[in-house]
Amino acid sequence: MHTVLYRTGAGLYILWLLATLLLILGRYTPFPSFEIVHSAVVTGATILTIVGAGLLLQKGYRTIVSG
């Protein structure tokens, strides 16, 4: 189960990086820009922030509880 979650997370992260690259290309080059790319980047950044904050809270809680 852990392997499946890790691979899914890694795959979604790679897709988010690709969407970020497409957003940059669309903004600063003649490459066409799509609204769905902007939405994907914002959604991915929000999810990554929430997951990161959750992991920090979990690590902090374990540190406090363990002494």
mmCIF file of the C-alpha atoms, coordinates in Angstrom:
data_MODEL
# 
_entry.id   MODEL 
# 
loop_
_atom_site.group_PDB 
_atom_site.id 
_atom_site.type_symbol 
_atom_site.label_atom_id 
_atom_site.label_alt_id 
_atom_site.label_comp_id 
_atom_site.label_asym_id 
_atom_site.label_entity_id 
_atom_site.label_seq_id 
_atom_site.pdbx_PDB_ins_code 
_atom_site.Cartn_x 
_atom_site.Cartn_y 
_atom_site.Cartn_z 
_atom_site.occupancy 
_atom_site.B_iso_or_equiv 
_atom_site.pdbx_formal_charge 
_atom_site.auth_seq_id 
_atom_site.auth_comp_id 
_atom_site.auth_asym_id 
_atom_site.auth_atom_id 
_atom_site.pdbx_PDB_model_num 
ATOM 1  C CA . MET A 1 1  ? 0.000  0.000  0.000   1.00 0.00 ? 1  MET A CA 1 
ATOM 2  C CA . HIS A 1 2  ? 2.831  2.388  0.863   1.00 0.00 ? 2  HIS A CA 1 
ATOM 3  C CA . THR A 1 3  ? 4.469  1.741  -2.520  1.00 0.00 ? 3  THR A CA 1 
ATOM 4  C CA . VAL A 1 4  ? 1.245  2.485  -4.386  1.00 0.00 ? 4  VAL A CA 1 
ATOM 5  C CA . LEU A 1 5  ? 0.775  5.770  -2.517  1.00 0.00 ? 5  LEU A CA 1 
ATOM 6  C CA . TYR A 1 6  ? 4.407  6.736  -3.094  1.00 0.00 ? 6  TYR A CA 1 
ATOM 7  C CA . ARG A 1 7  ? 4.208  6.040  -6.839  1.00 0.00 ? 7  ARG A CA 1 
ATOM 8  C CA . THR A 1 8  ? 0.881  7.852  -7.162  1.00 0.00 ? 8  THR A CA 1 
ATOM 9  C CA . GLY A 1 9  ? 2.255  10.874 -5.313  1.00 0.00 ? 9  GLY A CA 1 
ATOM 10 C CA . ALA A 1 10 ? 5.423  10.893 -7.402  1.00 0.00 ? 10 ALA A CA 1 
ATOM 11 C CA . GLY A 1 11 ? 3.407  10.659 -10.614 1.00 0.00 ? 11 GLY A CA 1 
ATOM 12 C CA . LEU A 1 12 ? 1.107  13.497 -9.607  1.00 0.00 ? 12 LEU A CA 1 
ATOM 13 C CA . TYR A 1 13 ? 4.123  15.602 -8.627  1.00 0.00 ? 13 TYR A CA 1 
ATOM 14 C CA . ILE A 1 14 ? 5.694  15.034 -12.057 1.00 0.00 ? 14 ILE A CA 1 
ATOM 15 C CA . LEU A 1 15 ? 2.417  16.036 -13.730 1.00 0.00 ? 15 LEU A CA 1 
ATOM 16 C CA . TRP A 1 16 ? 2.328  19.181 -11.594 1.00 0.00 ? 16 TRP A CA 1 
ATOM 17 C CA . LEU A 1 17 ? 5.898  20.030 -12.621 1.00 0.00 ? 17 LEU A CA 1 
ATOM 18 C CA . LEU A 1 18 ? 4.917  19.568 -16.266 1.00 0.00 ? 18 LEU A CA 1 
ATOM 19 C CA . ALA A 1 19 ? 1.887  21.837 -15.808 1.00 0.00 ? 19 ALA A CA 1 
ATOM 20 C CA . THR A 1 20 ? 4.129  24.443 -14.167 1.00 0.00 ? 20 THR A CA 1 
ATOM 21 C CA . LEU A 1 21 ? 6.509  24.282 -17.120 1.00 0.00 ? 21 LEU A CA 1 
ATOM 22 C CA . LEU A 1 22 ? 3.580  24.694 -19.541 1.00 0.00 ? 22 LEU A CA 1 
ATOM 23 C CA . LEU A 1 23 ? 2.340  27.685 -17.556 1.00 0.00 ? 23 LEU A CA 1 
ATOM 24 C CA . ILE A 1 24 ? 5.767  29.342 -17.737 1.00 0.00 ? 24 ILE A CA 1 
ATOM 25 C CA . LEU A 1 25 ? 6.047  28.602 -21.456 1.00 0.00 ? 25 LEU A CA 1 
ATOM 26 C CA . GLY A 1 26 ? 2.575  30.015 -22.068 1.00 0.00 ? 26 GLY A CA 1 
ATOM 27 C CA . ARG A 1 27 ? 3.325  33.187 -20.177 1.00 0.00 ? 27 ARG A CA 1 
ATOM 28 C CA . TYR A 1 28 ? 6.810  34.055 -21.440 1.00 0.00 ? 28 TYR A CA 1 
ATOM 29 C CA . THR A 1 29 ? 6.938  32.552 -24.953 1.00 0.00 ? 29 THR A CA 1 
ATOM 30 C CA . PRO A 1 30 ? 4.595  32.431 -27.951 1.00 0.00 ? 30 PRO A CA 1 
ATOM 31 C CA . PHE A 1 31 ? 3.515  28.955 -26.768 1.00 0.00 ? 31 PHE A CA 1 
ATOM 32 C CA . PRO A 1 32 ? -0.301 28.904 -26.308 1.00 0.00 ? 32 PRO A CA 1 
ATOM 33 C CA . SER A 1 33 ? -1.636 29.295 -22.783 1.00 0.00 ? 33 SER A CA 1 
ATOM 34 C CA . PHE A 1 34 ? -4.614 27.377 -21.397 1.00 0.00 ? 34 PHE A CA 1 
ATOM 35 C CA . GLU A 1 35 ? -6.757 28.211 -18.366 1.00 0.00 ? 35 GLU A CA 1 
ATOM 36 C CA . ILE A 1 36 ? -6.812 24.550 -17.270 1.00 0.00 ? 36 ILE A CA 1 
ATOM 37 C CA . VAL A 1 37 ? -3.008 24.647 -16.895 1.00 0.00 ? 37 VAL A CA 1 
ATOM 38 C CA . HIS A 1 38 ? -3.245 27.604 -14.519 1.00 0.00 ? 38 HIS A CA 1 
ATOM 39 C CA . SER A 1 39 ? -5.941 25.843 -12.514 1.00 0.00 ? 39 SER A CA 1 
ATOM 40 C CA . ALA A 1 40 ? -3.848 22.662 -12.314 1.00 0.00 ? 40 ALA A CA 1 
ATOM 41 C CA . VAL A 1 41 ? -0.810 24.559 -11.052 1.00 0.00 ? 41 VAL A CA 1 
ATOM 42 C CA . VAL A 1 42 ? -2.811 26.407 -8.397  1.00 0.00 ? 42 VAL A CA 1 
ATOM 43 C CA . THR A 1 43 ? -4.585 23.218 -7.286  1.00 0.00 ? 43 THR A CA 1 
ATOM 44 C CA . GLY A 1 44 ? -1.304 21.294 -7.139  1.00 0.00 ? 44 GLY A CA 1 
ATOM 45 C CA . ALA A 1 45 ? 0.410  24.019 -5.140  1.00 0.00 ? 45 ALA A CA 1 
ATOM 46 C CA . THR A 1 46 ? -2.493 24.110 -2.691  1.00 0.00 ? 46 THR A CA 1 
ATOM 47 C CA . ILE A 1 47 ? -2.447 20.337 -2.211  1.00 0.00 ? 47 ILE A CA 1 
ATOM 48 C CA . LEU A 1 48 ? 1.337  20.269 -1.790  1.00 0.00 ? 48 LEU A CA 1 
ATOM 49 C CA . THR A 1 49 ? 1.118  23.047 0.810   1.00 0.00 ? 49 THR A CA 1 
ATOM 50 C CA . ILE A 1 50 ? -1.593 21.234 2.785   1.00 0.00 ? 50 ILE A CA 1 
ATOM 51 C CA . VAL A 1 51 ? 0.274  17.903 2.676   1.00 0.00 ? 51 VAL A CA 1 
ATOM 52 C CA . GLY A 1 52 ? 3.528  19.588 3.688   1.00 0.00 ? 52 GLY A CA 1 
ATOM 53 C CA . ALA A 1 53 ? 1.877  21.396 6.587   1.00 0.00 ? 53 ALA A CA 1 
ATOM 54 C CA . GLY A 1 54 ? 0.273  18.131 7.718   1.00 0.00 ? 54 GLY A CA 1 
ATOM 55 C CA . LEU A 1 55 ? 3.623  16.343 7.664   1.00 0.00 ? 55 LEU A CA 1 
ATOM 56 C CA . LEU A 1 56 ? 5.240  19.163 9.646   1.00 0.00 ? 56 LEU A CA 1 
ATOM 57 C CA . LEU A 1 57 ? 2.447  19.020 12.228  1.00 0.00 ? 57 LEU A CA 1 
ATOM 58 C CA . GLN A 1 58 ? 2.781  15.248 12.488  1.00 0.00 ? 58 GLN A CA 1 
ATOM 59 C CA . LYS A 1 59 ? 6.554  15.472 12.938  1.00 0.00 ? 59 LYS A CA 1 
ATOM 60 C CA . GLY A 1 60 ? 6.197  18.248 15.500  1.00 0.00 ? 60 GLY A CA 1 
ATOM 61 C CA . TYR A 1 61 ? 3.562  16.321 17.422  1.00 0.00 ? 61 TYR A CA 1 
ATOM 62 C CA . ARG A 1 62 ? 5.765  13.219 17.519  1.00 0.00 ? 62 ARG A CA 1 
ATOM 63 C CA . THR A 1 63 ? 8.696  15.316 18.744  1.00 0.00 ? 63 THR A CA 1 
ATOM 64 C CA . ILE A 1 64 ? 6.622  16.869 21.535  1.00 0.00 ? 64 ILE A CA 1 
ATOM 65 C CA . VAL A 1 65 ? 5.043  13.589 22.608  1.00 0.00 ? 65 VAL A CA 1 
ATOM 66 C CA . SER A 1 66 ? 8.319  11.640 22.607  1.00 0.00 ? 66 SER A CA 1 
ATOM 67 C CA . GLY A 1 67 ? 9.937  14.264 24.798  1.00 0.00 ? 67 GLY A CA 1 
# 
